Amino acid sequence: MIKKGHKYMKKILNWISIIIAVLAIFLVYLIFTQKDRKGAINVAEETLQYLKNGCIMYDNYSLGRESKDLMTIRSAAGVLTDYFGKTELTDEAWLTGYAENQNLTGIILTDQNGELLAGSEAAEYGIWTDILKKKNILDIAQNARKTYAEHIKLEDSSYDYAIASAPQISGLILVYRDTVSSGEDDNDITLNMLVSGYNFDMDAAVIITDEDIIRSSNIPELPEGLALTECPVKEFDTSSWGQGHLIRLEYNGNLWYGGCCAYKNYQLYAFFPQNRVFNERTAMMGYTATFIIFFWFLLVMIRFRMARADMNKIQSQVRTIRAISSIYTSNILIQIDKREWEPIKLSEDMQIYLKESYDAEEMLQAVVKNSIAPKFWENYRKFADLTTMRERLGQKNSLEYDFMLKDGKWYSSMIIPQTRDESGNVVTILLVNRDISEEKKRELDGRQRLRYAMEQEQRANAVKTDFLRRMSHDIRTPINGIRGMVSISNHHLGNMQKQRECNEKILRASGFLLDLVNDVLDMNKLESGEIKLENRLFNMTELLQETADIIDTQAVEAGVAFVLNPYQGIHDWFVGSPLHFRQIIQNIMSNAVKYNREKGFVEVSCQELSNDGIWSEIKFTCVDTGIGMSREFQKHVFDPFAQEQSEARTRYAGTGLGLAIVKELVEQMGGKIEFSSEKGIGTVFIVTMKLKISSTIPEQEKKEKTPEKSIAGTRVLLVEDNDLNMEIAEFMLANANVQVVCAWNGQQAVELFEQSQQGEFDLILMDIMMPVMNGLIAAKTIRGMERKDAAEIPIIAMTANAFSDDIEQSREAGMNEHLSKPLDEQKLVEVIRKYIC
């Protein structure tokens, strides 16, 4: 923003801040004045109520005390009347003694006219003369039952007196007591006791007056008995009290605020010093002023920093221009209205074709024609058009356009506003160019990688869809066969030959289903890296022969001639992974038999090509005269589920995973697989890999056929939650004459073992996934029991979970062996024999 705008904004901010400060102070003043006034009114009302309650208590007490005293003095007069006729009452000594006995000040006897007849020694007839001459008093002498009693003040003293009739002397008896000299008033409650020594809220000054004098006050300058004319409360303007306002009073040069109320002939006043009434307002005004001063100081500091920031901004712009000059290959300052330009930095080729005589538009046209590739000319002219520059920039910070030069390099051109007029329109701009060839190359490479990734994802989705489609077909086909054969078998219940045929077909169909599951699991393990290669000693000749024996059986059934040539090599004992090597060659040989023609031929050979004393290079070759493969299919032969003919899945009962598994295993074992094939002629597969030569050759043991030991009579605890699986396992064990005790979950198994005698069970077959308690927990619980056979009894896992981590978990739980379902009867018996015999 321009300087004039800055000054104007500063003035506005100054006035706004002043107005806000004044309003804040005024608002605080109003709020806390009202609040303090309400508080003072409440305290005044409470104080006046306290004084009023005290006056009520004082009046009640005074009335009760006076009545009691008059009853006493009246009784004394009555008793004295009763003494007439019994003693000579005109005897001064006797009257004096009676007065002292009754705590009386004096006793006076008069005639019916009120003239003195006799009296006690201290009696003062003179002060009572006026009372005794009153007609209503003299009338008492004429009425023997009439008595008069009163409290009176005479000659600066207070008296209780009683007058009774004395018929014996046809006169009056007056008895009296001086309440002041006798000290009876010393312990009375006075109005001054209400305020004396009492600390009122807000340092309240309180005054109680009657019509003439001050009756009570806690102000030393206004003592009890002071005439009301000398008291400042006479100036109280009480008209506003009771209307939500305080009464204002000036006394001794100070301001007081308070209230008043009347009770009987009393006037009650309570007022407070000004500093106590508005103490919270004073404090809050101080806080507000402090905050405003702090805020004002902060504002000054901010303005100072802004001024410094403006100066730094100018310096920064200079540094920015210099920095841009070092970053960009060219940097040109252009004034839009004047069409003038100033080169801050030019590239070498610009220095050649740009002339100082050019105006800004001519300069831009020269850049387009001399440097930029023709296909970007039109767009660049629109980008650098000065006639529309202001509208396109608006309030934006920059405009940018990427283009290619004639030499193939990519450049980025940026327009940056430098100055604006008072209306915010751009006046000058910077046109900068920089080489972005490397960035563009990375961008294009990134797009290509993204496109490739998307294609890969699409292919993966297609493979997944194809996998589900193939699995649906491959799973439903054997299931259909199994269910169909069960229906046929049920139809021919009496035909044993037909029953055997159906059972064999059911077994083959379930075997295909098992192979399919195993292949899928193997493929999944390979892709996820879960396959763990072994490091075991094995004999190549024995491995080849054992594998060939399995394939030879398949070849006989298929009508294919199968030949295994003798192993050719110096070394026969190796250390490696015989399980996976067997899987490789068995898959290749099995495919050679499966995809062969009737009366076809399969020849297998294995030879040692070379060795260095530690490693041997082995070559395995399988040649067949089968159906062969087309050139197009050979490109996909190792893809999962790849089969050249759609009917091959049904005709040859294959999953299309065998060769994919073989290739993965060969590569993991560091080998290489090659093949050649011709449609209708046959196929040759060659696998080469290095195997470690065994440093020790075990002595050949004489293989004498010894009769296998029987497991009959073995006591087995069978734990299985599935009825069908329980029946199958129980059948297999019964065939071997094994004694079986059944448990349907892990909890039952634990309880049965715990309740059994030592050594009652020889072995436990334990399913893993069961309700109540699974097999892993059950095995751990049994192993943890404090009995000898708990640690020694073999526990065999018997589960459909066949992954390596499942096997590892069963071993960690204390199980000795892991059998995967579906159970093989022969393998089951061998495992039991292994641990029992």
C-alpha positions in Angstrom: 0.0 0.0 0.0 1.2 3.5 -0.8 2.5 6.0 1.9 -0.6 8.2 1.8 -2.7 5.2 2.5 -0.4 4.2 5.4 -0.8 7.7 7.0 -4.5 7.7 6.6 -4.8 4.3 8.1 -2.6 5.4 11.0 -4.9 8.3 11.8 -7.9 6.1 11.6 -6.3 3.6 14.0 -5.3 6.4 16.4 -8.9 7.8 16.6 -10.4 4.3 16.9 -8.0 3.4 19.7 -8.8 6.7 21.6 -12.6 6.2 21.2 -12.3 2.6 22.4 -10.2 3.6 25.4 -12.8 6.4 26.4 -15.7 4.0 25.9 -14.0 1.3 27.9 -13.4 3.7 30.8 -16.9 5.2 30.6 -18.4 1.7 30.5 -16.4 0.5 33.4 -17.4 3.6 35.4 -21.1 3.1 34.7 -21.1 -0.6 35.4 -19.2 -0.5 38.7 -20.9 2.7 39.8 -24.2 0.9 39.5 -22.8 -2.2 41.1 -21.2 -0.4 44.1 -24.4 1.7 44.6 -26.5 -1.4 44.7 -24.1 -3.0 47.2 -24.1 0.2 49.4 -27.9 0.3 49.4 -28.1 -3.4 50.5 -25.6 -2.7 53.3 -27.5 0.4 54.3 -30.8 -1.4 54.4 -29.2 -4.2 56.5 -27.6 -1.7 58.9 -30.9 0.3 59.4 -32.8 -3.0 60.0 -30.2 -3.8 62.7 -30.8 -0.4 64.3 -34.6 -0.8 64.1 -34.4 -4.3 65.7 -32.3 -2.8 68.5 -34.9 0.0 69.1 -37.7 -2.5 69.2 -35.7 -4.6 71.7 -34.9 -1.5 73.8 -38.5 -0.4 74.0 -39.8 -3.9 74.9 -37.2 -4.1 77.6 -37.9 -0.6 79.0 -41.6 -1.2 79.1 -41.2 -4.6 81.0 -38.7 -3.1 83.5 -40.9 -0.1 84.3 -44.1 -2.3 84.8 -42.2 -4.6 87.2 -40.8 -1.7 89.2 -44.3 0.0 89.6 -45.8 -3.3 90.7 -43.1 -3.6 93.4 -43.6 0.0 94.7 -47.4 -0.5 94.6 -47.1 -3.7 96.6 -44.9 -1.8 99.2 -47.7 0.8 99.6 -50.3 -1.9 100.0 -48.3 -3.7 102.7 -47.9 -0.4 104.6 -51.6 0.2 104.6 -52.2 -3.2 106.1 -49.9 -2.2 109.1 -52.4 0.5 110.3 -54.0 -0.7 113.5 -51.1 -2.9 114.3 -48.5 -0.3 114.9 -48.2 3.5 115.2 -47.3 4.5 111.6 -46.8 8.1 112.6 -43.6 7.1 114.3 -40.8 8.5 112.2 -38.3 5.9 113.4 -40.5 3.0 112.4 -41.2 4.5 109.0 -37.5 5.0 108.4 -36.7 1.4 109.3 -39.5 0.2 107.1 -38.2 2.3 104.2 -34.7 0.9 104.6 -36.0 -2.6 104.8 -38.1 -2.2 101.6 -35.3 -0.3 99.7 -37.4 2.8 99.6 -36.1 6.3 99.4 -38.9 7.8 101.5 -42.4 7.4 103.0 -44.8 10.3 103.5 -48.2 10.3 105.4 -50.7 13.1 104.7 -54.2 14.0 105.6 -57.1 14.0 103.1 -56.0 17.4 102.0 -52.4 16.4 101.2 -50.9 18.1 104.3 -47.9 16.4 105.9 -48.7 14.2 108.9 -45.5 12.2 109.2 -42.6 10.7 107.2 -39.4 8.8 107.2 -36.2 10.5 108.0 -35.1 10.9 104.4 -38.5 11.9 103.0 -38.6 15.1 100.9 -42.1 16.4 101.2 -41.3 19.5 99.2 -40.8 17.7 95.8 -44.1 15.9 96.1 -46.3 18.8 97.1 -47.6 19.5 93.6 -48.5 15.9 93.0 -50.2 15.4 96.4 -52.4 18.5 95.9 -53.8 17.1 92.6 -57.5 16.4 92.8 -57.3 12.9 91.3 -54.6 12.0 93.9 -56.7 13.4 96.8 -59.7 11.3 95.6 -57.7 8.2 96.5 -58.2 9.0 100.2 -61.9 8.6 99.7 -61.5 5.1 98.1 -59.9 2.4 100.3 -59.3 0.1 97.4 -57.8 2.6 95.0 -54.0 2.8 94.4 -52.0 4.9 92.0 -48.4 4.2 90.8 -46.2 6.0 88.2 -42.6 6.6 87.0 -41.8 10.2 87.0 -38.8 12.6 86.6 -38.4 15.3 89.1 -35.5 17.7 89.6 -33.0 15.8 87.4 -33.9 12.5 88.9 -36.2 9.6 88.2 -38.7 8.1 90.7 -41.0 5.2 91.0 -43.8 6.1 93.4 -47.2 4.7 94.6 -50.0 6.4 96.5 -52.6 4.4 98.5 -55.5 5.2 100.8 -55.0 5.2 104.6 -58.5 5.0 106.1 -57.2 4.9 109.7 -55.9 8.4 109.4 -58.4 9.5 106.7 -55.4 10.4 104.5 -52.8 9.1 102.0 -49.7 7.0 102.1 -46.9 7.9 99.5 -43.9 5.6 99.1 -41.2 6.4 96.5 -37.8 5.2 95.3 -35.1 7.2 93.6 -34.1 4.9 90.6 -31.0 7.0 89.8 -29.5 7.3 93.3 -30.4 3.7 94.1 -28.4 2.5 91.0 -31.2 0.5 89.5 -30.7 2.1 86.0 -27.0 1.2 85.9 -27.5 -2.2 84.4 -30.3 -1.3 82.0 -30.0 -1.7 78.3 -29.5 1.7 76.6 -29.7 2.7 72.9 -26.1 3.6 73.0 -25.2 -0.1 73.6 -26.5 -0.8 70.0 -23.6 1.0 68.4 -21.0 1.1 71.1 -18.1 -1.2 70.1 -19.9 -2.7 67.1 -18.0 -2.8 63.7 -20.5 -2.0 61.0 -19.9 -3.0 57.3 -18.2 -0.5 55.1 -17.2 1.6 58.2 -20.8 2.8 58.5 -21.5 5.8 60.7 -24.9 5.3 62.5 -27.1 7.8 64.4 -30.3 7.3 66.4 -32.3 10.5 67.3 -35.6 11.3 68.8 -37.5 14.5 68.2 -34.9 16.7 70.1 -31.6 15.0 70.7 -29.2 12.3 69.6 -30.0 9.1 71.5 -27.1 7.0 70.2 -24.1 7.4 67.8 -20.8 5.8 66.9 -19.3 9.1 65.9 -17.2 10.7 68.7 -18.0 14.2 67.5 -21.8 13.5 67.8 -22.2 12.2 71.4 -25.4 11.0 73.0 -27.6 13.9 74.2 -26.4 16.3 71.5 -29.2 18.6 70.4 -30.5 17.7 67.0 -30.0 21.2 65.7 -26.2 20.7 66.0 -26.3 17.3 64.1 -25.6 17.3 60.3 -28.3 14.8 59.5 -30.8 17.6 59.7 -29.5 18.4 56.2 -30.3 14.9 54.8 -32.4 15.0 51.6 -34.5 11.9 52.3 -36.8 12.3 49.3 -34.8 9.9 47.0 -34.2 7.2 49.6 -36.1 4.0 48.8 -36.1 4.7 45.0 -32.8 2.8 44.3 -30.6 5.9 45.2 -28.4 6.8 48.1 -28.7 10.0 50.2 -25.8 12.3 49.7 -24.3 14.2 52.7 -21.4 16.6 53.1 -19.8 16.6 56.5 -16.4 18.0 57.6 -15.4 18.5 54.0 -16.1 14.8 53.1 -18.8 13.1 51.1 -21.0 10.5 52.7 -23.7 8.3 51.2 -26.4 6.5 53.1 -30.0 6.0 54.0 -32.5 6.5 56.8 -35.8 5.2 58.3 -38.2 6.0 61.1 -39.4 3.9 64.0 -42.0 5.4 66.4 -40.4 8.7 67.6 -36.9 7.6 66.5 -35.0 8.5 63.4 -32.4 6.0 62.3 -29.5 7.0 60.0 -26.7 5.0 58.4 -24.1 6.5 56.0 -20.7 5.5 54.5 -17.6 7.4 53.4 -17.4 7.8 49.7 -14.2 5.8 49.3 -15.9 2.8 50.8 -19.0 3.1 48.7 -17.2 3.2 45.4 -14.0 1.2 46.2 -14.6 -1.5 43.6 -15.3 1.2 40.9 -12.0 2.9 41.9 -10.1 -0.3 41.7 -11.5 -1.3 38.3 -11.0 2.2 36.9 -7.3 1.8 37.9 -7.1 -1.7 36.3 -8.7 -0.4 33.1 -6.4 2.6 33.0 -3.4 0.3 33.5 -4.6 -2.0 30.7 -5.2 0.9 28.3 -1.7 2.3 29.0 -0.2 -1.2 28.5 -2.2 -1.6 25.3 -1.2 1.8 24.1 2.4 1.0 24.7 2.0 -2.3 22.9 0.4 -0.5 20.0 3.4 1.9 19.9 5.7 -1.0 19.8 3.7 -2.7 17.0 3.8 0.5 15.0 7.5 0.8 15.6 8.0 -2.8 14.4 5.8 -2.1 11.4 7.9 0.9 10.5 11.0 -1.3 10.7 9.2 -4.0 8.7 8.4 -1.5 6.0 12.1 -0.6 5.8 13.1 -4.2 5.9 10.6 -4.9 3.1 12.2 -2.3 0.9 15.6 -3.8 1.6 14.1 -7.3 1.0 12.8 -6.3 -2.4 16.2 -5.2 -3.4 17.7 -8.4 -2.1 14.9 -10.4 -3.9 15.6 -8.8 -7.2 19.3 -9.7 -6.7 18.4 -13.2 -5.7 16.1 -13.6 -8.6 18.8 -12.5 -10.9 21.1 -15.3 -9.6 18.3 -17.9 -9.8 16.8 -17.1 -13.2 18.6 -17.0 -16.5 16.9 -13.7 -17.4 15.3 -10.9 -15.4 13.6 -8.0 -17.1 11.7 -5.0 -15.4 8.8 -3.7 -17.5 6.7 -0.6 -17.0 3.2 -1.5 -18.4 1.9 2.0 -19.3 5.1 3.4 -20.7 6.0 0.2 -22.5 9.5 0.6 -21.3 11.8 -2.2 -20.1 15.0 -2.5 -18.2 17.3 -5.6 -18.4 18.4 -6.6 -15.0 19.9 -9.8 -16.3 19.9 -11.3 -19.8 20.9 -14.8 -21.1 23.7 -14.9 -23.6 21.4 -15.5 -26.6 19.1 -12.6 -25.5 22.1 -10.3 -25.4 22.6 -11.0 -29.1 19.1 -10.4 -30.5 17.6 -7.9 -28.1 18.2 -4.2 -29.0 18.0 -1.3 -26.6 15.8 0.6 -29.1 13.0 -1.9 -28.7 10.0 -1.0 -26.7 8.5 -3.6 -24.3 6.2 -5.2 -26.9 8.9 -5.4 -29.5 11.3 -7.0 -27.0 8.7 -9.7 -26.2 8.1 -10.4 -29.9 11.8 -10.8 -30.4 12.0 -13.3 -27.5 9.1 -15.3 -29.0 10.6 -15.5 -32.5 14.2 -16.1 -31.6 14.0 -18.5 -28.6 10.6 -20.2 -28.2 9.6 -23.3 -30.2 6.9 -22.3 -32.8 4.1 -24.5 -31.3 4.2 -22.3 -28.1 4.2 -18.9 -29.8 0.5 -18.2 -29.6 0.1 -19.2 -26.0 3.2 -17.3 -24.9 2.0 -14.1 -26.7 -1.3 -14.4 -24.7 0.7 -14.9 -21.6 3.0 -11.8 -22.1 0.2 -9.6 -23.6 0.7 -6.2 -21.8 -2.7 -4.9 -22.9 -4.5 -7.5 -20.7 -1.8 -7.8 -18.1 -3.5 -5.7 -15.3 -6.8 -7.5 -15.7 -5.2 -10.9 -15.6 -2.9 -10.1 -12.6 -5.6 -8.4 -10.6 -4.6 -9.1 -7.0 -2.6 -12.2 -7.9 1.0 -12.6 -6.8 2.2 -14.0 -10.1 1.5 -15.5 -13.5 3.4 -18.5 -14.8 3.7 -20.4 -18.1 5.9 -23.3 -19.1 7.3 -23.6 -22.7 9.9 -25.3 -24.8 12.8 -23.6 -26.6 13.9 -24.3 -30.1 16.8 -26.3 -28.8 14.4 -28.6 -26.9 15.0 -27.3 -23.4 12.1 -26.5 -21.1 11.7 -23.1 -19.5 9.3 -21.5 -17.1 8.4 -17.8 -17.5 7.0 -15.9 -14.5 5.4 -12.4 -14.3 5.7 -10.9 -10.8 4.0 -7.5 -9.8 6.5 -5.1 -8.4 4.6 -1.8 -7.8 0.9 -0.8 -7.8 -0.8 2.6 -7.9 -3.2 4.0 -5.3 -6.1 1.9 -6.8 -4.0 -1.3 -6.5 -3.4 -1.6 -10.3 0.0 -3.0 -11.4 2.4 -0.4 -12.6 5.6 -2.4 -13.0 6.3 -6.1 -13.4 9.3 -8.5 -13.4 9.5 -11.0 -16.2 11.8 -13.8 -15.2 12.8 -17.1 -16.9 14.5 -20.2 -15.6 15.5 -23.6 -17.0 13.2 -26.3 -15.8 14.4 -29.1 -18.1 15.3 -31.4 -15.2 12.1 -30.8 -13.4 10.1 -31.4 -16.5 12.0 -34.6 -17.2 11.2 -35.8 -13.6 7.6 -34.7 -14.1 7.2 -36.6 -17.3 9.0 -39.7 -15.8 6.6 -39.5 -12.9 3.6 -39.4 -15.2 5.0 -42.4 -17.0 5.5 -44.3 -13.8 2.0 -43.3 -12.7 0.6 -44.5 -15.9 2.5 -47.8 -15.6 1.4 -48.2 -12.0 -2.2 -47.7 -13.1 -1.8 -50.2 -15.9 -0.3 -52.6 -13.4 -3.2 -52.1 -11.0 -5.6 -52.7 -13.9 -3.8 -55.9 -14.8 -3.8 -56.9 -11.1 -7.5 -56.3 -10.9 -8.0 -58.3 -14.1 -5.9 -61.1 -12.7 -7.9 -61.0 -9.5 -11.2 -61.2 -11.4 -9.8 -64.0 -13.6 -8.6 -65.8 -10.4 -12.0 -65.6 -8.8 -13.6 -66.8 -12.1 -11.2 -69.7 -12.4 -11.4 -70.6 -8.7 -15.2 -70.7 -9.1 -14.9 -73.1 -12.0 -12.1 -75.2 -10.5 -13.8 -75.5 -7.1 -17.3 -76.1 -8.4 -16.2 -78.8 -10.9 -14.8 -81.3 -8.4 -17.6 -80.5 -5.9 -20.1 -81.2 -8.6 -18.3 -84.5 -9.3 -18.3 -85.5 -5.6 -22.0 -84.6 -5.0 -22.9 -86.4 -8.3 -21.0 -89.6 -7.3 -22.6 -89.5 -3.9 -26.0 -89.5 -5.6 -25.0 -92.3 -8.0 -23.6 -94.3 -5.0 -26.9 -93.9 -3.1 -28.8 -95.1 -6.1 -26.7 -98.3 -6.4 -26.5 -99.2 -2.7 -26.5 -103.0 -3.4 -24.0 -102.8 -6.2 -20.5 -103.1 -4.6 -18.7 -102.7 -7.9 -20.5 -99.5 -8.6 -19.9 -98.3 -5.0 -16.1 -98.8 -5.4 -16.1 -96.9 -8.7 -18.0 -94.0 -7.2 -15.7 -94.0 -4.2 -12.6 -93.9 -6.4 -14.0 -91.0 -8.4 -14.9 -89.2 -5.3 -11.4 -89.7 -4.0 -9.9 -88.4 -7.3 -12.2 -85.4 -7.3 -11.3 -84.5 -3.7 -7.6 -85.1 -4.5 -7.9 -82.5 -7.3 -9.6 -80.1 -4.9 -6.8 -80.7 -2.3 -4.1 -80.1 -5.0 -5.9 -76.9 -6.0 -5.9 -75.6 -2.4 -2.2 -76.6 -1.9 -1.2 -74.9 -5.2 -3.0 -71.7 -4.3 -1.4 -71.7 -0.8 2.0 -72.4 -2.2 1.7 -69.6 -4.7 0.5 -67.2 -2.0 3.5 -68.2 0.2 5.9 -67.6 -2.6 4.5 -64.2 -3.5 4.5 -63.1 0.2 8.0 -64.5 0.8 6.8 -67.0 3.4 8.6 -70.0 1.8 11.6 -71.0 3.9 14.3 -73.1 2.1 15.7 -76.0 4.0 19.3 -76.8 4.7 19.3 -80.6 4.8 21.5 -83.4 3.6 20.0 -85.4 0.7 21.0 -88.0 -1.9 20.3 -86.9 -5.5 19.9 -90.5 -6.9 17.4 -91.4 -4.2 15.4 -88.2 -4.6 15.2 -88.7 -8.4 14.1 -92.3 -8.0 11.5 -91.6 -5.3 10.0 -88.8 -7.4 10.1 -91.0 -10.6 8.2 -93.8 -8.8 5.3 -91.4 -8.2 5.2 -90.1 -11.8 5.6 -93.6 -13.2 2.3 -94.6 -11.6 0.6 -91.6 -13.3 2.2 -92.4 -16.6 0.9 -96.0 -16.5 -2.6 -94.7 -15.8 -2.3 -92.2 -18.7 -0.8 -94.7 -21.2 2.5 -92.8 -21.5 6.0 -94.3 -21.5 8.1 -92.8 -18.8 11.9 -93.2 -18.7 14.3 -92.0 -15.9 18.0 -92.0 -17.1 20.6 -92.8 -14.4 22.0 -89.7 -12.6 25.4 -88.6 -14.1 27.6 -86.9 -11.7 30.7 -87.2 -9.4 28.9 -86.0 -6.3 25.7 -87.6 -5.1 25.2 -86.0 -1.6 24.2 -82.4 -1.3 23.0 -79.9 1.3 20.0 -77.9 0.4 16.2 -78.0 0.2 15.2 -81.4 -1.0 11.5 -80.7 -0.4 11.4 -77.8 -2.8 13.8 -79.5 -5.4 11.5 -82.5 -5.4 8.5 -80.1 -5.9 10.2 -78.5 -8.9 11.0 -81.7 -10.8 7.8 -83.4 -9.8 5.7 -80.5 -11.2 7.6 -80.5 -14.5 7.4 -84.4 -14.9 3.7 -84.4 -13.9 2.9 -81.8 -16.5 4.9 -83.8 -19.1 2.7 -86.8 -18.4 -0.6 -84.9 -18.0 -0.3 -82.9 -21.2 0.9 -85.8 -23.4 -0.9 -87.9 -26.0 -1.8 -91.5 -25.7 1.2 -93.8 -26.2 3.4 -90.7 -25.8 6.9 -90.6 -24.3 8.6 -88.8 -21.4 12.3 -88.9 -20.8 14.0 -87.4 -17.7 17.7 -87.0 -17.0 19.9 -85.2 -14.4 23.6 -84.5 -14.6 26.4 -82.6 -12.8 27.8 -80.1 -15.3 30.7 -78.7 -13.1 31.9 -78.2 -9.6 34.5 -76.2 -7.6 34.7 -78.6 -4.7 32.1 -76.6 -2.7 29.3 -76.1 -5.2 28.0 -78.2 -8.1 26.0 -77.0 -11.1 23.2 -79.5 -11.7 21.2 -79.7 -14.9 17.7 -81.3 -14.9 16.1 -82.1 -18.3 12.6 -83.3 -19.1 11.6 -84.1 -22.7 8.1 -85.1 -23.8 6.2 -85.8 -27.0 3.1 -84.1 -25.7 0.7 -81.5 -27.2 3.3 -78.7 -27.1 2.6 -75.0 -26.9 2.0 -72.2 -29.4 4.4 -69.3 -29.7 1.8 -66.9 -28.3 1.1 -69.0 -25.2 4.9 -69.5 -24.5 5.0 -65.8 -23.5 2.6 -66.5 -20.6 3.5 -70.0 -19.7 4.8 -69.0 -16.2 1.8 -66.7 -15.5 -0.5 -67.9 -12.7 -3.5 -69.9 -14.0 -2.1 -69.8 -17.5 -3.5 -72.6 -19.8 -3.5 -72.5 -23.6 -6.9 -74.0 -24.1 -9.9 -73.2 -22.0 -11.0 -76.8 -22.1 -7.7 -77.9 -20.7 -8.8 -77.2 -17.1 -11.6 -79.8 -17.5 -9.8 -82.2 -19.8 -6.4 -82.3 -18.0 -7.7 -81.4 -14.4 -5.0 -78.8 -14.1 -5.0 -75.5 -12.2 -2.5 -73.6 -14.2 -0.3 -72.8 -11.1 2.2 -75.6 -11.4 4.8 -73.8 -13.7 4.3 -70.5 -11.9 5.2 -72.2 -8.6 8.2 -74.0 -10.3 9.6 -70.7 -11.7 9.3 -68.9 -8.3 11.0 -71.9 -6.4 13.8 -72.1 -9.0 14.5 -68.4 -8.7 14.4 -68.5 -4.9 16.9 -71.4 -5.0 19.2 -69.3 -7.3 18.6 -71.3 -10.4 17.3 -70.8 -13.9 14.5 -72.5 -15.9 14.3 -72.7 -19.7 12.1 -74.4 -22.2 11.5 -75.0 -25.9 8.2 -76.2 -27.3 6.5 -76.8 -30.7 2.8 -77.1 -31.1 1.9 -80.8 -31.7 5.5 -82.0 -31.4 6.4 -81.7 -27.7 8.3 -79.7 -25.0 11.7 -79.7 -23.4 12.2 -78.2 -19.9 15.7 -77.5 -18.5 16.5 -76.4 -14.9 20.0 -75.5 -13.9 21.0 -74.5 -10.3 23.9 -74.7 -8.0 23.8 -77.1 -5.0 26.2 -77.2 -2.1 28.3 -80.4 -2.0 28.1 -82.2 1.3 31.5 -82.3 3.1 30.6 -85.6 4.7 29.1 -88.7 3.2 27.0 -90.8 5.6 27.7 -94.5 5.8 25.2 -96.5 3.8 23.0 -98.5 6.2 21.8 -101.8 5.1 18.1 -101.5 4.5 16.7 -104.6 5.9 13.0 -104.9 5.9 11.8 -105.1 9.4 8.2 -105.6 10.3 6.5 -102.3 11.3 5.5 -102.1 14.9 1.8 -102.1 15.6 0.1 -99.2 17.4 -2.8 -101.4 18.5 -3.9 -100.7 22.0 -2.5 -97.2 22.1 -4.6 -94.9 24.2 -5.3 -91.6 22.4 -7.2 -88.5 23.6 -8.9 -87.2 20.4 -10.0 -83.5 20.6 -12.2 -82.3 17.7 -15.2 -80.0 17.6 -16.5 -81.0 14.1 -18.8 -84.2 14.1 -17.7 -85.3 10.6 -13.9 -84.8 11.3 -14.4 -86.6 14.6 -16.0 -89.5 12.9 -13.3 -89.7 10.2 -10.4 -89.6 12.7 -12.1 -92.0 15.0 -12.6 -94.4 12.0 -8.9 -94.2 11.0 -7.7 -94.8 14.6 -10.2 -97.7 15.0 -8.7 -99.3 11.9 -5.4 -99.4 13.7 -7.0 -100.8 16.8 -6.3 -97.6 18.8 -8.3 -96.9 22.0 -10.0 -93.5 21.6 -11.4 -91.1 24.2 -13.2 -88.2 22.6 -13.3 -84.5 23.7 -15.3 -81.9 21.8 -13.4 -78.8 22.8 -10.1 -77.7 24.5 -11.8 -77.3 27.9 -13.1 -80.9 27.9 -9.7 -82.1 26.9 -8.0 -80.3 29.7 -10.5 -81.6 32.2 -10.3 -85.2 30.9 -6.5 -85.2 31.1 -6.5 -83.6 34.6 -8.9 -86.2 35.9 -7.0 -89.1 34.2 -4.5 -91.3 36.0 -0.7 -90.9 35.5 0.1 -92.4 32.0 -3.6 -93.2 31.2 -3.2 -91.5 27.8 -0.3 -92.3 25.4 -0.9 -89.4 23.0 -3.2 -86.4 22.3 -4.5 -85.5 18.9 -5.6 -81.8 19.2 -7.6 -79.7 16.7 -6.7 -76.0 16.8 -9.8 -73.9 16.1 -12.5 -75.0 18.6 -15.1 -73.2 20.7 -14.9 -72.6 24.5 -11.1 -73.2 24.5 -8.9 -73.5 21.3 -6.2 -76.1 20.9 -3.3 -73.8 21.5 -4.5 -72.7 24.9 -5.5 -76.3 25.8 -1.9 -77.5 24.9 -0.3 -74.7 27.0 -2.6 -75.5 29.9 -1.8 -79.3 29.8 2.0 -78.5 29.5 1.7 -76.3 32.6 0.1 -79.0 34.9 2.3 -80.2 37.8 2.4 -83.9 36.8 5.2 -85.8 35.1 3.2 -87.0 32.0 2.0 -83.4 31.3 5.4 -82.5 30.0 6.1 -85.8 28.3 2.9 -86.8 26.5 3.1 -86.2 22.7 0.5 -83.6 21.5 -0.1 -83.7 17.8 -1.8 -80.7 16.1 -4.5 -81.8 13.7 -5.8 -78.8 11.8 -6.8 -77.3 8.5 -4.4 -74.4 9.0 -1.4 -75.3 7.0 0.7 -72.0 6.9 4.2 -71.9 8.3 3.1 -69.4 11.1 0.3 -71.8 12.1 2.9 -74.6 12.5 5.2 -72.2 14.4 2.3 -71.3 16.8 1.5 -74.9 17.5 5.2 -75.7 18.3 5.3 -72.6 20.6 2.2 -73.9 22.4 4.1 -77.2 23.2 2.8 -79.4 20.4 5.2 -82.0 19.0 3.9 -82.4 15.4 1.6 -80.7 12.9 -0.8 -82.7 10.7 -2.7 -80.8 8.0 -6.3 -81.8 7.1 -7.6 -83.6 5.2 -5.9 -86.4 7.2 -4.0 -89.2 5.4 -4.6 -92.4 7.3 -1.1 -93.8 6.6 0.6 -90.6 7.6 -1.5 -90.4 10.8 -0.5 -94.0 11.8 3.2 -93.2 11.0 3.2 -90.1 13.2 1.6 -92.1 16.1 4.1 -94.9 15.6 7.0 -92.3 15.6 6.2 -91.1 19.1 4.8 -94.4 20.7 7.0 -97.2 19.4 
